Amino acid sequence: MFKKKHSLKKQESDAGLKEEEALRQFKEKISDLITSQDDYSLKKWLQARNYDVTKAEAMFRTSMAYREKMKVDTLLTDYEPPEVLKKYMSGGNVGHDKEGSPVRVELFGHLDMKGLMYSARKSDLEKVKLKQCEQHLKDWEIMSKKLNRRVDGLVVIFDMEGVSSKMLWRPGLQMYLHLVSLLEDNYPEMLKRMFVINAPRIFPLLYKLCRPLISQDTKNKIHVLGSDYTSTLLKYIDADELPAYLGGNKTDPDGNPRCTTLICQGGQVPEEYYLKECENSEQMENATVARGDKLSIDLDVTKAGSVLRWEFKTDGYDIGFGVFRQEGPEKVTVVEPERVNSHMVPEDGNYTCDVPGKYSVMFDNSYSKVRDKRLQYFVDVMSVEEADDVPSFGHEHVRNGKEKH
């Protein structure tokens, strides 16, 4: 037993010495950029890159250049987000956990990512996320002085109530993940823990899409809670700091349990906010559907419950669209064909395939006798079974026996 303890202490000591040497080398390499960062803050960049000094330096330099480009140091005082983002970018800061770290509620199910992308420039979406992060840094500073000890870390309550398959829209998910990655790329080790509540049936599909862009360290901080999530939240957050709708005591001055003065409730963005240039054509296929002709995209669905997704747009004119399933020699309609104004606003949607088999997505230009239709499209099939490392429900809720899907 003594030898084991001695060996463990030696390993910890050796690791500590390696980390200190890595910090020394890191500080030397970025000495031209260091301003007010202390050793504690600088170590976060090393932790984010597993103490690989070269990678940590590259990360730090990229971030500093990005901060300068986006004028991050003056965002809190000089940047005013567009009205549409202030009204419809859901979520907000509600208080602090028991250790003084800020707590943020994200209402993912109330987020109209498509509407926001059509109504605001990418740079404004980024600046709003960066401004949130800068507010957290300021909050750490205030709470550290108040509690007379260092406070950092961010607690996120990720509320998925209201999430539906429309959230599988690929450009929207890519943009959302891009915004989340700003935290990891420019504010390393900021996330303390994330509690996912009200996880829907399609959570495994969403997680599968997000998984490649989430670091292992971040994955370890994600806790998917069951229906009795309040008991877990209250272990980390005092009731007076937790909105009443989540089981705490905090309300708006008028008694609203959703704390709408702190948490933007989001919702569908009115089309009057839409900008003219709505371009999301990366990774789309290009095709021309000749006048009087049809284009059929065939897909094999092997698992019941798989989700068939599509998005497309046309240049200048509408096109017919429908989805069918092969049943013997016949084609059964599963999404009724109709003419779609995809030349005005890009079209997207999905269909849950309860029956495995061969499906076909049909673009129909047979009604047009004079015009070919230029088409950009993306079609794929996702299976829940492919998402094999989804975080499990919290053990507290496994004991209690109920899980909310």
SEMAR-814130 format. One line per 2 residues: number of its first residue (from 1); their letters; for each residue x, y, z of C-alpha. Coordinates in steps of 0.05 Angstrom, whole numbers, plus 5000, padded with zeros to 4 digits. Layout:
N
NUM> A> X Y Z ~ ...
//
This chain:
405
1> MF> 5000 5000 5000 ~ 5057 5047 5019
3> KK> 5092 5033 4952 ~ 5028 5048 4914
5> KH> 5018 5115 4949 ~ 5091 5133 4939
7> SL> 5086 5115 4864 ~ 5022 5155 4856
9> KK> 5053 5216 4890 ~ 5114 5211 4845
11> QE> 5070 5208 4783 ~ 5032 5269 4806
13> SD> 5097 5305 4821 ~ 5126 5288 4753
15> AG> 5062 5310 4718 ~ 5064 5375 4757
17> LK> 5136 5389 4736 ~ 5119 5375 4663
19> EE> 5060 5422 4666 ~ 5102 5477 4697
21> EA> 5156 5468 4644 ~ 5103 5471 4590
23> LR> 5076 5535 4620 ~ 5147 5565 4621
25> QF> 5157 5548 4548 ~ 5088 5573 4529
27> KE> 5098 5640 4563 ~ 5165 5647 4528
29> KI> 5135 5633 4460 ~ 5077 5683 4468
31> SD> 5115 5736 4507 ~ 5102 5786 4450
33> LI> 5027 5779 4461 ~ 5018 5771 4537
35> TS> 4984 5830 4569 ~ 4945 5820 4633
37> QD> 4938 5744 4632 ~ 4963 5709 4695
39> DY> 4990 5638 4699 ~ 4922 5610 4719
41> SL> 4891 5638 4656 ~ 4948 5618 4611
43> KK> 4946 5546 4635 ~ 4876 5540 4606
45> WL> 4904 5547 4536 ~ 4952 5490 4551
47> QA> 4897 5447 4582 ~ 4855 5457 4519
49> RN> 4912 5428 4478 ~ 4933 5373 4527
51> YD> 4996 5413 4544 ~ 5022 5411 4473
53> VT> 5060 5477 4474 ~ 5062 5485 4398
55> KA> 4987 5473 4390 ~ 4971 5518 4449
57> EA> 5013 5574 4419 ~ 4978 5567 4352
59> MF> 4910 5569 4387 ~ 4929 5631 4427
61> RT> 4957 5669 4368 ~ 4896 5653 4325
63> SM> 4850 5676 4380 ~ 4888 5741 4392
65> AY> 4885 5757 4317 ~ 4810 5741 4317
67> RE> 4798 5785 4378 ~ 4832 5843 4344
69> KM> 4793 5833 4280 ~ 4726 5831 4317
71> KV> 4746 5887 4365 ~ 4728 5842 4424
73> DT> 4759 5887 4476 ~ 4707 5941 4464
75> LL> 4646 5898 4451 ~ 4616 5910 4520
77> TD> 4619 5985 4513 ~ 4613 5998 4438
79> YE> 4573 5942 4406 ~ 4497 5944 4400
81> PP> 4467 5880 4370 ~ 4414 5886 4315
83> EV> 4343 5889 4340 ~ 4326 5820 4313
85> LK> 4381 5788 4355 ~ 4360 5824 4418
87> KY> 4288 5802 4408 ~ 4298 5730 4383
89> MS> 4366 5704 4404 ~ 4339 5660 4459
91> GG> 4372 5650 4527 ~ 4401 5691 4582
93> NV> 4441 5695 4647 ~ 4399 5681 4709
95> GH> 4446 5681 4769 ~ 4503 5642 4799
97> DK> 4516 5572 4824 ~ 4536 5557 4896
99> EG> 4609 5571 4880 ~ 4595 5638 4847
101> SP> 4600 5617 4774 ~ 4550 5649 4727
103> VR> 4490 5607 4706 ~ 4462 5614 4636
105> VE> 4397 5584 4609 ~ 4395 5566 4535
107> LF> 4325 5556 4506 ~ 4346 5515 4446
109> GH> 4275 5494 4431 ~ 4255 5567 4424
111> LD> 4312 5585 4377 ~ 4293 5600 4304
113> MK> 4363 5591 4276 ~ 4339 5594 4205
115> GL> 4302 5660 4217 ~ 4363 5690 4252
117> MY> 4410 5669 4196 ~ 4364 5701 4145
119> SA> 4358 5764 4187 ~ 4428 5778 4212
121> RK> 4498 5775 4185 ~ 4546 5721 4209
123> SD> 4591 5773 4240 ~ 4534 5799 4284
125> LE> 4516 5728 4306 ~ 4589 5719 4326
127> KV> 4593 5786 4362 ~ 4532 5770 4404
129> KL> 4564 5704 4427 ~ 4631 5739 4439
131> KQ> 4596 5793 4479 ~ 4563 5740 4522
133> CE> 4631 5710 4537 ~ 4661 5778 4554
135> QH> 4603 5789 4602 ~ 4621 5723 4636
137> LK> 4694 5747 4644 ~ 4669 5812 4675
139> DW> 4623 5772 4721 ~ 4681 5729 4744
141> EI> 4720 5792 4762 ~ 4661 5820 4802
143> MS> 4646 5755 4838 ~ 4720 5742 4854
145> KK> 4723 5809 4889 ~ 4657 5797 4924
147> LN> 4676 5728 4950 ~ 4750 5745 4960
149> RR> 4772 5684 4919 ~ 4780 5666 4846
151> VD> 4715 5651 4811 ~ 4709 5625 4740
153> GL> 4672 5573 4699 ~ 4604 5576 4666
155> VV> 4543 5532 4682 ~ 4494 5523 4625
157> IF> 4424 5495 4632 ~ 4408 5472 4561
159> DM> 4332 5468 4558 ~ 4309 5428 4497
161> EG> 4234 5435 4510 ~ 4200 5447 4443
163> VS> 4256 5418 4402 ~ 4229 5384 4339
165> SK> 4258 5354 4276 ~ 4261 5423 4245
167> ML> 4324 5432 4287 ~ 4358 5381 4240
169> WR> 4364 5436 4187 ~ 4437 5429 4170
171> PG> 4459 5501 4159 ~ 4426 5522 4224
173> LQ> 4460 5467 4264 ~ 4527 5484 4231
175> MY> 4519 5557 4249 ~ 4498 5542 4320
177> LH> 4558 5496 4329 ~ 4603 5549 4299
179> LV> 4579 5598 4351 ~ 4590 5548 4407
181> SL> 4660 5534 4381 ~ 4676 5607 4391
183> LE> 4674 5592 4466 ~ 4722 5534 4460
185> DN> 4769 5569 4411 ~ 4774 5636 4446
187> YP> 4753 5622 4519 ~ 4786 5555 4535
189> EM> 4760 5517 4595 ~ 4704 5567 4605
191> LK> 4649 5514 4609 ~ 4644 5485 4679
193> RM> 4585 5439 4667 ~ 4524 5434 4622
195> FV> 4457 5405 4644 ~ 4413 5382 4586
197> IN> 4340 5380 4606 ~ 4277 5360 4569
199> AP> 4317 5319 4519 ~ 4272 5299 4460
201> RI> 4269 5235 4421 ~ 4314 5264 4367
203> FP> 4368 5282 4417 ~ 4413 5224 4394
205> LL> 4409 5250 4322 ~ 4425 5321 4344
207> YK> 4483 5295 4386 ~ 4509 5255 4327
209> LC> 4512 5318 4285 ~ 4545 5358 4340
211> RP> 4594 5304 4364 ~ 4651 5317 4314
213> LI> 4657 5390 4336 ~ 4655 5377 4412
215> SQ> 4721 5364 4447 ~ 4726 5304 4493
217> DT> 4736 5351 4552 ~ 4670 5386 4536
219> KN> 4634 5319 4526 ~ 4655 5300 4597
221> KI> 4620 5363 4624 ~ 4553 5347 4592
223> HV> 4501 5316 4638 ~ 4434 5294 4607
225> LG> 4383 5296 4663 ~ 4317 5258 4668
227> SD> 4248 5285 4687 ~ 4268 5299 4759
229> YT> 4322 5349 4737 ~ 4305 5400 4791
231> ST> 4336 5358 4846 ~ 4402 5357 4810
233> LL> 4401 5431 4791 ~ 4388 5449 4864
235> KY> 4450 5410 4886 ~ 4492 5461 4848
237> ID> 4448 5523 4846 ~ 4410 5555 4904
239> AD> 4335 5560 4894 ~ 4338 5636 4896
241> EL> 4386 5635 4836 ~ 4344 5586 4795
243> PA> 4282 5607 4754 ~ 4217 5583 4783
245> YL> 4198 5546 4719 ~ 4259 5502 4731
247> GG> 4240 5489 4803 ~ 4274 5548 4837
249> NK> 4246 5611 4870 ~ 4269 5665 4821
251> TD> 4215 5702 4783 ~ 4207 5768 4745
253> PD> 4183 5828 4787 ~ 4113 5813 4761
255> GN> 4118 5740 4784 ~ 4132 5709 4716
257> PR> 4166 5642 4731 ~ 4203 5642 4663
259> CT> 4243 5704 4682 ~ 4232 5737 4615
261> TL> 4269 5800 4637 ~ 4332 5757 4642
263> IC> 4319 5702 4590 ~ 4301 5721 4519
265> QG> 4246 5673 4500 ~ 4262 5672 4426
267> GQ> 4208 5648 4379 ~ 4197 5649 4304
269> VP> 4230 5709 4270 ~ 4180 5749 4229
271> EE> 4198 5750 4155 ~ 4199 5826 4155
273> YY> 4267 5820 4188 ~ 4295 5777 4132
275> LK> 4353 5805 4092 ~ 4354 5798 4017
277> EC> 4417 5756 4013 ~ 4399 5688 4044
279> EN> 4455 5644 4020 ~ 4468 5575 4051
281> SE> 4491 5534 3991 ~ 4556 5503 4017
283> QM> 4561 5428 4006 ~ 4498 5427 3963
285> EN> 4493 5387 3898 ~ 4479 5424 3834
287> AT> 4432 5399 3780 ~ 4389 5423 3723
289> VA> 4319 5394 3716 ~ 4301 5399 3643
291> RG> 4234 5427 3621 ~ 4181 5373 3622
293> DK> 4226 5327 3662 ~ 4236 5302 3734
295> LS> 4296 5288 3778 ~ 4291 5230 3827
297> ID> 4341 5219 3885 ~ 4336 5148 3912
299> LD> 4355 5130 3983 ~ 4357 5063 4021
301> VT> 4329 5067 4091 ~ 4350 5006 4132
303> KA> 4326 5026 4202 ~ 4255 5044 4223
305> GS> 4254 5113 4255 ~ 4309 5141 4211
307> VL> 4300 5213 4190 ~ 4303 5233 4116
309> RW> 4325 5306 4110 ~ 4325 5354 4052
311> EF> 4339 5425 4034 ~ 4339 5458 3966
313> KT> 4332 5522 3927 ~ 4321 5540 3855
315> DG> 4346 5598 3813 ~ 4289 5643 3790
317> YD> 4229 5596 3788 ~ 4190 5547 3830
319> IG> 4193 5471 3825 ~ 4150 5412 3845
321> FG> 4173 5369 3905 ~ 4149 5305 3937
323> VF> 4175 5242 3973 ~ 4155 5170 3958
325> RQ> 4167 5100 3984 ~ 4173 5039 3939
327> EG> 4122 4985 3956 ~ 4130 4928 3907
329> PE> 4119 4956 3838 ~ 4082 5016 3865
331> KV> 4106 5082 3894 ~ 4069 5105 3956
333> TV> 4066 5180 3970 ~ 4094 5199 4039
335> VE> 4103 5274 4027 ~ 4049 5300 3982
337> PE> 4077 5331 3918 ~ 4068 5406 3910
339> RV> 4099 5465 3875 ~ 4147 5502 3921
341> NS> 4171 5574 3916 ~ 4242 5553 3931
343> HM> 4268 5610 3887 ~ 4243 5660 3940
345> VP> 4264 5625 4005 ~ 4305 5561 4008
347> ED> 4261 5501 4026 ~ 4278 5450 4079
349> GN> 4243 5394 4116 ~ 4246 5322 4140
351> YT> 4206 5258 4145 ~ 4211 5203 4197
353> CD> 4213 5136 4161 ~ 4173 5089 4205
355> VP> 4179 5035 4151 ~ 4248 5015 4123
357> GK> 4255 5010 4048 ~ 4273 5048 3986
359> YS> 4251 5121 3986 ~ 4257 5173 3931
361> VM> 4258 5248 3933 ~ 4227 5277 3870
363> FD> 4240 5345 3839 ~ 4186 5356 3787
365> NS> 4192 5403 3728 ~ 4143 5365 3683
367> YS> 4092 5421 3684 ~ 4141 5471 3653
369> KV> 4143 5467 3577 ~ 4193 5523 3565
371> RD> 4241 5530 3625 ~ 4296 5487 3653
373> KR> 4304 5494 3729 ~ 4372 5503 3761
375> LQ> 4372 5468 3828 ~ 4417 5464 3889
377> YF> 4399 5409 3938 ~ 4422 5367 3997
379> VD> 4388 5301 4016 ~ 4409 5249 4068
381> VM> 4383 5197 4117 ~ 4402 5194 4191
383> SV> 4393 5135 4237 ~ 4388 5140 4312
385> EE> 4429 5076 4320 ~ 4489 5111 4290
387> AD> 4493 5158 4350 ~ 4526 5107 4395
389> DV> 4561 5150 4448 ~ 4505 5196 4469
391> PS> 4514 5219 4542 ~ 4469 5177 4586
393> FG> 4416 5204 4634 ~ 4443 5227 4701
395> HE> 4450 5172 4753 ~ 4406 5209 4802
397> HV> 4348 5201 4754 ~ 4363 5129 4737
399> RN> 4354 5114 4811 ~ 4288 5151 4811
401> GK> 4267 5109 4753 ~ 4237 5161 4705
403> EK> 4270 5190 4645 ~ 4240 5244 4601
405> H> 4249 5237 4526
//
